[in-house]
Amino acid sequence: MPKIVFLNEGKRAHVAAGRTVLDVALELGVAIGHVCGGGGTCSTCRVACVLNPENLSPIQPNEIAYELGENVRLGCQARIEGDVGVRVVPIPRAILV
C-alpha cells in the first residue's frame, strides 16, 4: 500500500492505490480547499508534490488548462500510485474593494 505524507501538516497514511489526494486529505483532516466537491472545476485543492511526483497518476486535461506549474496538481484529479510527499498550496483570498 502506498504512503502519502502531507508535509505542511505532518499527517501521513498508507492508502489503497488509486485513491485521490483530496479524498485522503479530507479523511485525515488536512486543511485543503474543495469548493466544487472534487469535480476538478474550481482548482482550490492544489497540492505541490515535492517527493516522488511520478507516483501520482498522469496529469488530466483540466489540470493542464489551469497552468498550475511544475509538480502542482489538483488533489481531486491526482491518484496515488506509490509513495508521495505533498504540500497543500494555499489559494490567496481575493480582496474586494
Number of C-alpha atoms within 10 A of each C-alpha: 12 16 16 22 19 22 16 13 13 9 13 17 16 13 18 14 15 14 16 21 26 24 13 21 22 13 10 13 10 17 13 19 20 20 13 13 13 19 12 19 15 16 23 22 26 27 25 20 25 14 16 13 22 14 17 22 15 12 15 13 10 14 19 11 8 13 10 15 10 10 16 21 29 30 28 25 25 25 20 25 21 20 20 22 19 24 19 24 18 13 12 7 6 6 5 4 3
